[in-house]
Amino acid sequence: MITEITVQQLHPEPFIHDKIREIKDAVGEGTAINALSGGVDSSAVTLLGHRALGRQLKTIFVDNGLMREGEPERVAALFGTLGVPVEIVDAREEFFTALKGITEPEAKREAITQTFYRDVFGRIVRTSKARCLLQGTILTDVDETVAGIKRQHNVFEQLGIDPQKAFGYRILEPLIQLRKDGVRRVGEALGLPAELFERIPFPGPALSARVIGEVTPERIETVRKATVVVERILRSTKAFQYMAILHEDRVTGMRDGRRDFGQQIEVRCWDSVDARTASPTRLPFDTLEELAAGIIREVPGVVSVTYNIASKPPSTIEAI
């Protein structure tokens, strides 16, 4: 049973002090690996681990081919300015091979989980002889997995899975008592720049969670380009989260006076505090028109753009 620390109960400095001690005790004189993705949770854990372990911590950014445009290099450069060296590991081929032919959402998540923890990090841990993997699991990840809403790739113990037996290393989760609002406060207290601790959430399975149907390099590139447009236009809304989703079906469109069977992008934009519940942001129609025009202009093959207006629940924030 995990004891939640709400944002009202949270005192960041004592929390950080306690977690640094716990990390030091768990790792001892050994080495730990840190999984950095550039999201709020993993960024906070990276600085927490760096403060606790210094050179005993090896920070890895796994380039799975599923990230935002330019993300690996940008995140590595940002953390370099914070004094945290980041090694980028190219695992694109492994992830796309694991995802080939899979269309069922939970099967896609499981393929990513096994590739990430068993194959990629298993290999890194064996090479480095690290005893622990440090990662940014939060309480909402656990809640959604245990409730059967969706399997979050970073939840194990609550499903009866022992990472030591399954993958050969221990997983440390210092943020697991917090939700997103609490993690932001801890990140700020640790000295993360606002562009990191204020970032909108990004799913563990990355852009594969925003491709309905099979995940291929070509389909990821389509949703990646649409993501650039959506994040550029909606950044000023201060919404909790916003995203582009690529649908599977082809839809009828028109281009240059002729019928064009093209692709459909769904835009979602959410108001929320901690992701447990969420409401669609009431965007001005001018903004919706700007989104549609930008996506159709900048993303080849897209002929239709829609906007989600269903709340969570029954919808979820991510499509998959």
C-alpha positions in Angstrom: 0.0 0.0 0.0 1.5 3.3 -1.1 0.9 6.3 1.3 0.1 9.3 -0.9 1.7 12.7 -0.2 -0.7 15.3 -1.5 0.6 18.6 -2.8 -0.9 20.2 0.3 1.0 17.9 2.6 4.3 18.1 0.7 7.3 20.0 2.1 9.8 19.7 -0.8 13.1 20.2 1.1 12.5 17.6 3.8 11.1 15.2 1.1 14.2 15.7 -1.0 16.4 15.1 2.1 14.7 11.9 2.9 14.8 10.6 -0.6 18.5 11.3 -1.0 19.2 9.3 2.1 17.0 6.4 0.9 18.8 6.4 -2.5 22.2 6.4 -0.9 21.2 3.6 1.5 19.8 1.5 -1.4 22.8 1.9 -3.7 25.6 1.9 -1.1 29.1 2.0 -2.8 27.8 0.6 -6.0 26.6 2.1 -9.3 23.1 3.1 -10.3 21.6 3.7 -13.8 19.1 6.5 -14.3 16.5 6.5 -17.0 16.0 10.0 -18.4 13.3 10.8 -20.9 13.1 14.6 -20.5 9.6 14.6 -18.9 8.8 16.2 -15.6 9.1 12.9 -13.6 12.3 11.6 -15.0 13.9 15.0 -14.9 13.1 15.4 -11.2 14.5 11.9 -10.5 17.6 12.6 -12.5 18.5 15.6 -10.3 17.5 13.8 -7.2 19.7 10.9 -8.1 22.6 13.2 -9.1 22.4 15.0 -5.8 22.4 11.7 -3.9 25.0 9.7 -5.9 27.1 12.1 -8.0 29.5 10.0 -10.1 27.9 6.8 -8.9 24.9 7.6 -11.1 25.0 6.9 -14.9 22.3 8.8 -16.7 21.0 7.2 -19.9 18.6 8.6 -22.5 17.3 5.8 -24.6 16.5 7.0 -28.2 13.7 4.6 -29.0 12.7 6.4 -32.2 9.4 7.4 -30.6 10.3 10.8 -29.1 9.4 14.3 -30.1 11.5 16.0 -32.8 15.1 16.6 -31.7 14.3 15.4 -28.1 17.3 13.3 -27.3 19.9 16.0 -28.2 17.9 18.8 -26.6 17.4 17.0 -23.3 21.1 15.9 -23.1 22.2 19.5 -23.8 19.9 20.9 -21.1 21.2 18.5 -18.5 24.7 19.2 -19.5 24.2 22.8 -18.5 23.0 21.5 -15.1 26.2 19.5 -14.7 24.6 16.1 -15.4 26.3 14.1 -18.2 23.8 12.2 -20.3 24.6 9.2 -22.6 22.3 8.8 -25.6 21.7 5.1 -26.5 20.4 4.4 -30.0 17.8 1.7 -29.7 15.5 2.7 -32.5 15.9 -0.5 -34.5 15.1 -2.7 -31.4 11.9 -0.8 -30.6 10.5 -0.8 -34.1 11.3 -4.5 -34.5 9.5 -5.2 -31.3 6.4 -3.2 -32.3 6.2 -4.6 -35.9 2.7 -6.0 -36.7 1.2 -5.2 -33.2 -2.0 -3.2 -33.2 -3.6 -4.0 -29.8 -2.9 -1.2 -27.3 -1.8 -3.3 -24.3 0.3 -5.6 -26.5 2.1 -2.4 -27.8 2.7 -1.3 -24.2 4.0 -4.7 -23.2 6.4 -4.8 -26.2 7.8 -1.4 -25.2 8.1 -2.5 -21.5 10.0 -5.7 -22.4 12.3 -4.0 -24.9 13.1 -1.1 -22.5 13.6 -3.0 -19.3 14.7 -6.5 -20.4 16.6 -5.9 -23.6 18.0 -2.3 -23.6 18.4 -1.6 -19.9 19.2 -5.2 -19.1 22.2 -5.0 -21.4 23.3 -1.6 -20.0 23.0 -2.9 -16.4 25.0 -6.0 -17.2 27.8 -4.0 -18.9 28.0 -1.4 -16.1 27.5 -3.9 -13.3 24.9 -1.5 -11.8 22.7 -2.7 -8.9 19.8 -0.3 -9.4 17.7 1.5 -11.9 16.3 4.9 -10.8 13.1 5.9 -12.5 10.2 8.4 -12.2 7.1 6.3 -11.5 4.4 8.4 -9.8 1.2 7.4 -8.0 -1.1 8.1 -11.0 0.9 5.5 -13.0 0.2 2.9 -10.3 -3.5 3.8 -10.0 -4.2 3.5 -13.7 -2.3 0.2 -14.0 -3.9 -1.5 -10.9 -7.4 -0.3 -11.9 -6.9 -1.9 -15.3 -7.4 1.4 -17.2 -4.0 1.0 -19.0 -0.8 -0.7 -18.3 1.9 1.9 -17.5 5.2 0.6 -18.7 7.0 1.5 -15.4 4.7 -0.3 -12.9 5.8 -3.8 -11.7 5.6 -4.5 -8.0 1.9 -3.7 -7.8 1.3 -6.4 -10.5 3.3 -9.0 -8.6 6.4 -8.6 -10.9 9.8 -8.7 -9.2 12.2 -6.6 -11.4 15.2 -8.3 -9.8 14.0 -11.7 -11.0 12.5 -10.5 -14.3 15.3 -8.2 -15.4 18.2 -8.7 -13.1 18.2 -5.4 -11.2 16.4 -3.4 -8.6 14.1 -0.5 -9.5 14.1 2.6 -7.2 11.0 4.9 -7.4 11.5 7.9 -5.1 8.5 9.9 -6.5 5.9 7.1 -6.2 4.0 8.8 -3.4 3.4 11.9 -5.5 1.2 13.0 -8.3 2.2 15.4 -11.1 1.5 18.6 -9.1 3.8 17.4 -6.3 6.5 16.3 -8.7 6.6 19.8 -10.2 7.1 21.3 -6.8 10.0 18.9 -6.0 11.5 19.6 -9.4 11.5 23.3 -8.8 13.0 22.9 -5.3 15.8 20.7 -6.9 16.7 23.5 -9.3 15.2 22.3 -12.5 14.6 25.2 -14.9 10.9 26.1 -15.5 11.0 24.7 -19.0 11.5 21.3 -17.5 9.4 21.3 -14.3 6.5 23.1 -16.0 6.6 20.8 -19.1 3.3 19.1 -20.1 3.2 15.4 -19.3 4.5 13.0 -22.0 3.6 9.2 -22.0 6.2 6.5 -21.1 5.5 4.7 -24.4 6.1 8.1 -26.1 4.5 8.8 -29.5 3.5 5.2 -29.8 0.7 6.0 -27.4 -0.5 8.5 -30.0 -0.6 6.1 -33.0 -3.8 4.0 -33.2 -2.9 0.8 -35.0 0.6 -0.4 -36.0 3.6 1.7 -35.0 6.0 2.2 -37.9 8.7 4.7 -38.5 6.6 6.4 -41.1 3.5 6.7 -38.9 5.6 8.0 -36.0 7.0 10.6 -38.2 3.5 11.8 -39.2 2.4 12.2 -35.5 5.8 13.7 -34.7 5.3 16.5 -37.3 1.7 17.0 -36.1 3.0 17.2 -32.5 5.3 20.1 -33.5 2.3 22.1 -34.8 0.1 21.3 -31.8 2.7 22.2 -29.2 3.6 25.4 -31.0 0.1 26.6 -31.2 -1.3 25.5 -27.8 1.8 26.3 -25.7 0.3 29.7 -24.7 -3.0 28.1 -23.4 -1.4 26.9 -20.2 -3.4 23.8 -20.5 -2.4 20.7 -18.5 -1.6 18.7 -21.6 -2.1 18.7 -25.3 -1.3 16.3 -28.1 -1.8 15.0 -31.7 -3.1 11.5 -32.3 -2.9 9.6 -35.6 -5.9 7.6 -36.4 -5.8 4.3 -38.3 -8.5 4.6 -40.9 -8.1 6.5 -44.1 -10.7 9.2 -44.7 -11.9 10.9 -47.8 -10.5 14.3 -48.6 -10.0 16.7 -51.5 -6.8 18.1 -52.8 -6.3 20.1 -56.0 -9.9 19.4 -57.0 -9.5 15.6 -56.8 -10.5 13.0 -54.3 -7.6 12.2 -51.8 -7.8 9.3 -49.3 -5.7 10.7 -46.5 -5.0 10.4 -42.8 -6.8 11.9 -39.8 -5.2 13.7 -36.8 -7.2 14.1 -33.6 -6.1 17.0 -31.3 -6.7 16.7 -27.6 -6.2 19.5 -25.1 -6.9 19.1 -21.4 -7.5 21.1 -18.2 -6.5 19.0 -15.1 -4.6 19.2 -11.9 -3.3 15.6 -11.4 -4.5 13.7 -14.4 -7.0 11.6 -12.4 -9.9 13.6 -14.0 -9.7 16.1 -16.9 -11.9 18.3 -19.0 -11.3 19.3 -22.7 -10.0 22.9 -22.8 -12.6 25.3 -24.4 -10.4 26.5 -27.2 -11.5 29.4 -29.3 -12.7 28.4 -32.8 -10.0 30.6 -34.3 -7.4 28.4 -32.5 -9.1 25.2 -33.8 -9.0 26.6 -37.3 -5.3 27.5 -36.9 -4.5 24.0 -35.7 -6.3 22.4 -38.6 -4.6 24.7 -41.2 -1.2 24.2 -39.7 -1.4 20.4 -39.5 -2.8 20.0 -43.0 -0.1 22.4 -44.4 2.9 20.9 -42.5 2.1 17.2 -42.2 2.1 15.3 -45.6 -0.9 13.1 -46.2 -3.3 14.5 -43.6 -6.7 15.6 -44.9 -8.8 15.7 -41.7 -8.3 17.2 -38.2 -10.7 16.7 -35.3 -10.9 17.9 -31.7 -11.8 15.7 -28.8 -14.6 17.0 -26.5 -15.1 14.0 -24.2 -14.1 14.4 -20.5 -12.0 12.0 -18.4 -13.7 9.7 -17.5 -15.0 8.1 -19.7 -12.2 9.2 -22.0 -8.5 9.0 -21.0 -6.0 11.7 -21.6 -3.9 9.6 -24.0 -5.7 7.6 -26.7 -3.9 4.3 -26.1 
